[in-house]
Amino acid sequence: MGKKTIFFILAIILAGNLYVYPVRAQAGEILTSVQYTFGEEITFRGEIPAGVSVESATLFFVAEGELQTRTGAATWDNRGQLLYSADLTQSPMRAFSTVVYWFEVTESGGRVLKSERGSFYYEDNRFEWRTRQSKDFRVHWYEGDTAFAQSLLDVAELGLTNIQAVLPLNLSSSVDIYAYATAQEMRATLQNLGKNWVGAHTDPDLGVMVVSLPRGPEQRLEMERQIPHELMHLMLYQWLAVGYGSIPAWLNEGLASIAELYPNPDYLILLNKALDDDSMLPIVSLCDTFPRDASGAFLAYADGMSCERGVQTALGSTLTQLERQWRREAFREDVLLKALRNLSPWLIILVLALIVPLGLTLAGTRRKSKDGRDT
């Protein structure tokens, strides 16, 4: 290679470097970084270019699926270091979402500098996750061996097959499954939802489900219940998109329950007890949402939920008619006999109310007749 060629190459490199650095300085690039402690705090940092006189600084950030961008006043020091800390105990953020953030700095002269938009995945970093994947699923776990992880994948595939036997659904994107060793550890990911009783949960728009699978003889059965259940929610979302929110809760949860490879045996026990106690939730009163308390929600899962108008339009029968038919076929309930049994205390009172005066009247009549004969 000749000297001219070498000189030419060096000239191109130097020209490129001279072009890059002034542009970065003129654009006022703010270098950023972030670190967080799950469920507690996120710390955002920025580095202001030299020579910038700061009047104010603001941090903007928004989690995936949130409709409102969060903001806060950032601090800075004489070295040009920006800092903002977000308290997640006061304002929780949805786990396993992608968070986008950026700084905006106003100089003394009024010019505004903006950093490039950064992003990070808000994963539960309390644990050291291991990952195993198949074509459609990625499972993440921190307790157990690879055989456990493979069981998660196997059940997910079985759940997918079971769902496709019910509805013609396909996965449009891969699914992340996070397996927690205890329900308590899993529920920390739901701190912004107020659901402190569930054993599993899915955020269908994120393509993520979380399940709780403690060690023990019930672990495989819980896999076969939780994973297909949550997978049905996710696949319905992928199928219906914005229409997902309009699915009646009874249908959404009913389909999810049907998808379970191992249905919860407590459902039937609870239903029979509610039937005996006459505490069955009237389906018409549960048209839109499940109760928020654990006991009411559990019974709602067993009962199912509906919307009167939608049922009548789709099936040509009122919800009350369908509920009576369900009770009759599922529990061999005789509605008329039950109604009479429920009314029996009042019927007894009614009979007594009629018999006593009638008895007194008859007694008086007999007395008069006897007195007449004696005379």
Disulfide bonds with the S-S distance in Angstrom:
none
